[in-house]
Amino acid sequence: MLVKDMTMDATFASDIAVVNPARLVIRAFVYVLDPTPAQAEMLRSHCGAQRYAYNWALDQVKANLAQRTAEKSYDIPDSELTPPVSWSAYSLRKQWNTVKDTVAVNRETGVPWWPENSKESYSSGIANCATALSNWSDARSGKRQGAMGFPRFKRMHAVLSCRFTTGAFGLVTGGGDRRHVQLPRIGVVRTAESTRKLARKTAAGTARIRSATVSFRRGRWQVSFSVE
């Protein structure tokens, strides 16, 4: 059983009472960031990249479903229908990698812009879309309780967020530093509060950072480390 305690303003989520110590406990350590203007722009770019990849993946699935539905309306045999697009994150990422140089490009110059961001931003967006599609499918088939609508495209004014599960991310602790974190492609970013409590736990081997999620909320950037 995973126990997750989230807080948006506190440096550390409150301790959780664990009935069975053998069970895995996940906590969130959330820090407000103090990025430079250039870093803030990069953070915004990564969040936009994740949204773009999510919408791209959803568009592939919706277009495929619409095409197959149209073909069925003309009584085309199932064996002759356009092949279905796999909804798995792996398959969608594989497809993304084959077309990213043609779809993620500057319209005026034709130069691909996707290398400006960590590949993890695109992978996370596609993974989020795959999860949303899976949840909808499970709800429709009864495997998941509750009604759920088909996933929608993410709008530009949605909450900015980007998750990292690979790459160079975590705390910067060299020389006793307790006020900086490392993020893929963005680099070392100053925090508005001390990271001492988490640093002590990682140094002692009692905590391991699994992922980092940056987001923009209430006018400020923050990073949430998922820790086990």
Summary of the structure (lengths in Angstrom):
residues: 228
radius of gyration: 20.6
end to end distance: 12.3
largest distance: 70.3
contacts: 623
relative contact order: 0.19
helix: 41%
strand: 20%
